[in-house]
Amino acid sequence: MIPPPAHLPDGFAVRLNRQVQVADGGRALIGGAPARVLYLAQAALRMIEDRVVTVSGAGTRTLADRLLEAGLADPVPASLPDADEAAVTFVVPVFGRPAALDRLLASISRGPAVIVVDDCSPDRGAVMEVAAAHGARFIPLAENGGPARARNEGLKHVTTDFVAFADSDIVLDPGATAALLRHFADPRVALAAPRVLGLPDAAGLNWIGRYEEAKSSLDLGSHPATVRPGSPVAWVPAAFLLGRVAALGGGFSPGMRAGEDVDLVWRLAEQGWRIRFEPGARVWHEHRQTARDWLARKAFYGSSAHPLSVRHPRNIAPAVFAPWSLGVVAALLAQRRWSLPVAVVIWAAATWQVARKLTRSERPLRVSAALTGAGVLASLSQTMALLVRHWWPVAVAASVYSRRIRRAVLLAGILDAALEHRRTRPDLDPVRFGLARRLDDLAYGGGVWFGALKGRSLRALLPLIRHRY
């Protein structure tokens, strides 16, 4: 379904997000996803007060919509109208784990209807009893088809305007559904997702659990975001998703057992729908804490890269470079005396080229330097991830024969762990955090390679070279 024209209601407010830089006296906004420079007319400039635009007529409505679409701004939660939770039906795919299901259903408010779809659980009777005890509708499937198919079967029975997909190992924070539902005041929002945090068990968190608490694959951070390829938040997990039924069509791709949530998000984004990540809404996930289960799950996530590369070849690239930024990275990886001077020259030349295109800017070199500087940092970060995560089998093999590659891999592994430890400030010492970080990358990268070799395609491992900045 094609999304309707945007018509944000009066009072709807958006705030420029934290990555946006303001230049030229407020007339130029630098940022967004992908990065750009947006120039504002004087009339539009007067509509922004303290980085906030509040819809109060046609002009502010158009500006707010444009800022949202460019990924330059996020809705102000307090400005969004309340919505009736009775308009939501919960769909819960289940394979065993009746105790976890009981815990989830207990956390759901009494207003919404609940549909439990049993995907051929070995203990179906126990699952049925839990569903009945909470007044949920129970739909048994004749054969196991995976969570995507189970969610789709439940979606067929939804008669409300909105559906919440919730996995059984989730516990809802009070108010999470209501907080997400407010985002649908924007008629172009198809999905909204909360922040997923770790749920400690009775024994507390071990070192793996504490690492997951800081760096879970499901926790996408503390800042709101537009969700789409190229955005700082490029996808959201199906552990908990709130969706507009009219936008979802048939729902998830039924043949996918991994990556079906990423596929759904990217398909909706390609159709022109908006997807919101709202960290002010929270749910709790029962993280795996045994090394075997944890590493197997990371490898499983990595295995989704190949099927996603078949459906979304341009979006799955593990890194995106401009030709000039690739030159900067190549010069630094050479580790010669000339490496740093050459990298600086390439960066300076790119800055000059971009500045020549910024004819509307009062200070084109300053704006251009901000854009290319961010590009250099992003390229270096992506290169480290390639060496220690996506390409580690090749990098390790090459390290046996090349001292320079060995140094690059060692530096990337240490620097990446140190930066992430400083950024996340986990309840875990740097040594065990670094060990967990590397094991995480080894397992995920191993899953990517397994899927690529099984699918006989390396597309999921190839970076994308974008020739337009």
Secondary structure by P-SEA (a helix, b strand, c coil): ccccccccccccccccccccccccccccccccccbbbbbbcaaaaaaccccccccccaaaaaaaaaaaaacccccccccbbbbbcccbbbbbbbccaaaaaaaaaaaccccbbbbbbbccccaaaaaaaaaaaabbbbbbbcccccaaaaaaaaaaaccccbbbbbccccccccaaaaaaaaacccccccbbbcbbbbbbccccccaaaaaaaccccccccccccccccccccccccccbbbbcccccccccccccccaaaaaaaaaaaaabbbbbbbccbbbbccccccaaaaaaaaaaaaaaaaaaaaacccccccccccaaaaaaaaaaaacccaaaaaaaaaaaaaaaaaaaaccccccaaaaaaaaaaaaaaaaaaaaaaaacccaaaaaaaaaaccaaaaaaaaaaaaaaaaaaaaaacccccaaaaaaaaaaaaaaaaaaaaaaaaaaccccccbbbbbccc
